[in-house]
Amino acid sequence: MAATTILLLLLAATVVASAADLSVYHNVHPPSPSPLESIIALARADDARLLFLSSKAAAPGVSSAPVASGQTPPSYVVRAGLGTPAQQLLLALDTSADATWAHCAPCNTCPASSRFIPASSSSYASLPCASAWCPLFQGQPCPAGQAPLPTCAFSKPFADASFQASLASDTLRLGKDAIPNYTFGCVGSVTGPTSNLPKQGLLGLGRGPMSLLSQTGTKYGGVFSYCLPSYKSYYFSGSLRLGAAGQPRGVRYTPLLSNPHRASLYYVNVTGLSVGRTWVKMPAGAFAFDPATGAGTVIDSGTVITRWTAPVYAALREEFRRQVAAPSGYTSLGAFDTCFNTDEVAAGGAPAVTVHMDGGVDLTLPMENTLIHSSATPLACLAMAEAPQNVNSVVNVLANLQQQNVRVVVDVPHSRVGFAREACN
């Protein structure tokens, strides 16, 4: 019996070890000791993030590891090594982007954090404009008759800034895994404000041709998962798990929807929302997926609070307010417009919000993912909002605050994404 138990433990350890399982950490101190005020401050950058997402959804064409919570979109970063010997960088974890890029020295306009130094890496190589990768990064074409061929150069908008980069390859290290000849952008200059740029770079976890999943092929088999730590748990960690091995068994999956014009984005089909035990009555077609317009629901690791299109959010808010029935009514604070006095509402009076998806997936949000409480006053706010008017108004975004303490499993070969409750902290 004892021998059997030891054998089972060894087999289990072998399964877990075959995946790259990386710790996820908070990267910066929260801007305020109050959870509510911290989320309000973090969510101020959401407008720029949503503009980035909606522009990807609206424009056809090819879209151009310990993890920690950051204050600039995307909100989490992965600790990676780049080059030989490895130079440690914190790369923003972005499930809605393909291209990986890093700020490279010299760069006088990049954020004032440590930068990757190509000259210090023996495995670094510049890629010419004739490289097959260059069109995928929307690089400039080769000039006629010039020899030798120049390096592939490209520009990329990001939030309210843009950067200019050259295409390169080097060894990327995630945990104990080394990925040779990984293609990425080496940023040499930034135009515009840098406050919404990742401080050291970005790791693209989308499903397009330049992403980590595509570049690693069979190594991770197109499967990864992440479990994001709460913003309230600064000193605790979550995880990023690369590969099918070690993924949880009790996962409920919903199909991923394929949009050839927005290849990076992870679309799912939401069939409805419920508040408590009540299904919210929605306008016809409120969640409809339309590849032509980009309409539908995207799961994104970089947006802080979930944003629903105007008709969806109006219906959700109305039902939530009806059930809470706050005697003094509701006030607005930052991005939130359904804040109420908790002293006036009976304990347990705030109902749970459930997101219903194809495949029978019912993602009931933990209360800490539904309400944000102030530590200074008896005040709580519904932790969702309407999409701002300056973005593509047909895209719903299921954001990272609502994903915290939930294991999100992405399985591209089987075209599905799953969810399982987990204490990521």
MIGUGU-117725 format. One record per residue (C-alpha): x, y, z; residue in three letters. Coordinates in steps of 0.1 Angstrom, whole numbers, plus 5000, padded with zeros to 4 digits. Example, Ala and Ser with C-alpha at 12.3 -4.5 7.8 and 13.67 -1.06 7.14 Angstrom:
# MIGUGU-117725
512349555078ALA/513749895071SER/
# end
This chain:
# MIGUGU-117725
500050005000MET/502850245010ALA/504750154978ALA/501650224957THR/501150564973THR/504750664967ILE/504550554931LEU/501350754926LEU/503051064941LEU/506051024919LEU/503850994888LEU/501851304898ALA/505151494903ALA/506351384869THR/503151514852VAL/503451854869VAL/507151884862ALA/506651834825SER/504852164822ALA/506452504827ALA/504752634858ASP/505852984867LEU/504953194898SER/502853504893VAL/503753804915TYR/502554164920HIS/504954394904ASN/504254724921VAL/502654844953HIS/498954934950PRO/498455314946PRO/496255324977SER/495755115008PRO/492055105000SER/491054824976PRO/488355044960LEU/490655344955GLU/493355114942SER/491054964915ILE/489755304906ILE/493355424900ALA/494255114881LEU/491155134859ALA/491955484848ARG/494355324822ALA/491555094809ASP/490255354784ASP/493655334766ALA/493654964768ARG/490054934755LEU/490955174726LEU/493754934718PHE/491454624719LEU/488654784700SER/490954914673SER/492254554668LYS/488554434667ALA/487554704642ALA/490454684617ALA/490954374595PRO/494354234588GLY/497054054608VAL/497354194643SER/500554304649SER/507653304836ALA/506653444869PRO/503753694865VAL/503154004885ALA/500354264887SER/501354604873GLY/499754944871GLN/499954994833THR/498154794807PRO/498454494805PRO/498154454842SER/500454144848TYR/503954074839VAL/506053754834VAL/509653724845ARG/511653604815ALA/515253574805GLY/516353704771LEU/519753644755GLY/522853454763THR/523753494791PRO/520153554801ALA/519153914810GLN/516153924833GLN/513154124822LEU/509554164834LEU/507454134803LEU/503754224803ALA/501553914799LEU/499153994771ASP/496553744759THR/495353984732SER/498654044714ALA/500953824693ASP/504154004690ALA/506753994718THR/508954304722TRP/511454444746ALA/512954794752HIS/516454764740CYS/519554974747ALA/520255234735PRO/516855394737CYS/516655744751ASN/512855764749THR/511955424764CYS/510655404800PRO/513455444825ALA/513655084835SER/516454824828SER/516554744791ARG/517754454771PHE/521254504758ILE/521654324725PRO/525454374724ALA/525754164756SER/524053854741SER/526053604721SER/522853454706SER/521253784694TYR/520653824657ALA/519054094637SER/516553984611LEU/516754144576PRO/513754294557CYS/513753984535ALA/512953764565SER/509653574563ALA/508853724597TRP/508954084585CYS/505554104568PRO/503953944599LEU/505254234620PHE/504154474593GLN/507754564587GLY/508954794560GLN/509754634526PRO/513254604514CYS/514454904493PRO/515254814457ALA/518854744449GLY/520354794484GLN/522954554497ALA/523454434523PRO/519754424532LEU/518754644561PRO/517254504593THR/513454474593CYS/512054784609ALA/508454834620PHE/506255074640SER/503554974664LYS/500855184682PRO/500255094718PHE/497655274740ALA/498355644735ASP/501855604723ALA/503755424695SER/507255274692PHE/509755204665GLN/511554864666ALA/513754634647SER/513154264642LEU/515554024660ALA/515853674674SER/517453544706ASP/516953284732THR/513953334754LEU/513953164788ARG/510753094807LEU/511452924840GLY/513752624832LYS/512752624795ASP/514952774768ALA/513452874735ILE/516152944709PRO/515753174680ASN/512653344694TYR/511553624671THR/510753964688PHE/510854334683GLY/513754534697CYS/512354874706VAL/514755164698GLY/512455464703SER/509055564717VAL/506855854705THR/504255984729GLY/503655934766PRO/505155614781THR/502855594812SER/500755324795ASN/503655134780LEU/504954814797PRO/508154924815LYS/510454654800GLN/508454484773GLY/505654244764LEU/505053874759LEU/502353804733GLY/500053514743LEU/497553564716GLY/496853294690ARG/498253454659GLY/501353354640PRO/503953564660MET/502753454694SER/504553244720LEU/502152944713LEU/502852964675SER/506653004679GLN/506952714704THR/504952474683GLY/504752124699THR/506752234730LYS/503652364748TYR/501152214723GLY/499152544721GLY/497952514757VAL/498552754786PHE/496652864817SER/496953144842TYR/495653224876CYS/495853584886LEU/496453704922PRO/494053954937SER/495054314937TYR/494354294975LYS/497054034979SER/500254224971TYR/502653974988TYR/501153664973PHE/501553494939SER/499553334912GLY/500853124883SER/501353094845LEU/501352734833ARG/502652654798LEU/501652314783GLY/498852064787ALA/500551874815ALA/499551964850GLY/496352154840GLN/493452104864PRO/490951824856ARG/487751994869GLY/487652254841VAL/484452344823ARG/485252454787TYR/483452684763THR/484352694726PRO/486652964713LEU/485253154683LEU/487453204653SER/487753544638ASN/490253544609PRO/490353924609HIS/491253954646ARG/493453644650ALA/494953744683SER/491753784703LEU/490153504724TYR/486453534716TYR/483853334734VAL/480053314730ASN/478253464761VAL/474653344761THR/473453554790GLY/474053704825LEU/472253634857SER/472153824890VAL/471453594919GLY/468953344905ARG/467453594879THR/468453584843TRP/468853934831VAL/466654024801LYS/468754144773MET/468054304739PRO/468054054710ALA/471553994697GLY/473254164727ALA/476053914727PHE/476153824691ALA/479453734675PHE/480153914642ASP/483653874626PRO/482854164602ALA/482354424630THR/484354254658GLY/481254224679ALA/481253964707GLY/482953904740THR/486753884744VAL/488653744774ILE/491553974781ASP/494353964807SER/495154334804GLY/491954524810THR/491354584847VAL/487554584851ILE/484954404829THR/483254634804ARG/479954554788TRP/478354724758THR/475754994767ALA/472654784764PRO/474154484782VAL/475454694811TYR/472254894814ALA/470254574818ALA/472754414843LEU/472954734864ARG/469154764866GLU/468754404879GLU/471654434903PHE/470254764917ARG/466754614920ARG/468054324941GLN/470354524963VAL/467654784969ALA/469955034986ALA/467655275006PRO/469855584999SER/470255504962GLY/473555484943TYR/476455704936THR/479355714911SER/482955684919LEU/485655664891GLY/484555414865ALA/481855274888PHE/478255404888ASP/476655154912THR/478155234946CYS/476055204977PHE/476155235015ASN/476854885029THR/475454975063ASP/472055005047GLU/472054665030VAL/471554345049ALA/474554115052ALA/474653895021GLY/472354135003GLY/474554174973ALA/473753904947PRO/476353704927ALA/476853774890VAL/477053474867THR/478353484831VAL/476753204810HIS/478653074780MET/478252804753ASP/478952454764GLY/476952494797GLY/479652704813VAL/478352914842ASP/481053134855LEU/479753254889THR/481953534900LEU/483253524936PRO/481953814956MET/485453974957GLU/485353984919ASN/481854134919THR/482054404946LEU/484854634955ILE/484754764991HIS/486255075006SER/488355015037SER/487655375049ALA/483955405046THR/480955165044PRO/480855185006LEU/480954914979ALA/480654934941CYS/479654694914LEU/483054614899ALA/481954634862MET/481154924839ALA/479855034806GLU/482455044777ALA/483555414772PRO/481955594743GLN/485255654725ASN/485855284717VAL/484255024694ASN/480854994712SER/480154634701VAL/482954464720VAL/482454314755ASN/485654254775VAL/485854004804LEU/488754164823ALA/491354054849ASN/489554174880LEU/486753924873GLN/489353654864GLN/491253674897GLN/491353354917ASN/490053164887VAL/492252934866ARG/491753024830VAL/492852744806VAL/493352824769VAL/493552524746ASP/494052644710VAL/494352304692PRO/490952204706HIS/489552564702SER/488352604737ARG/488852804769VAL/488052674804GLY/487552804839PHE/488052654873ALA/487952814908ARG/491452824924GLU/493053014952ALA/495653194931CYS/496753394962ASN/
# end
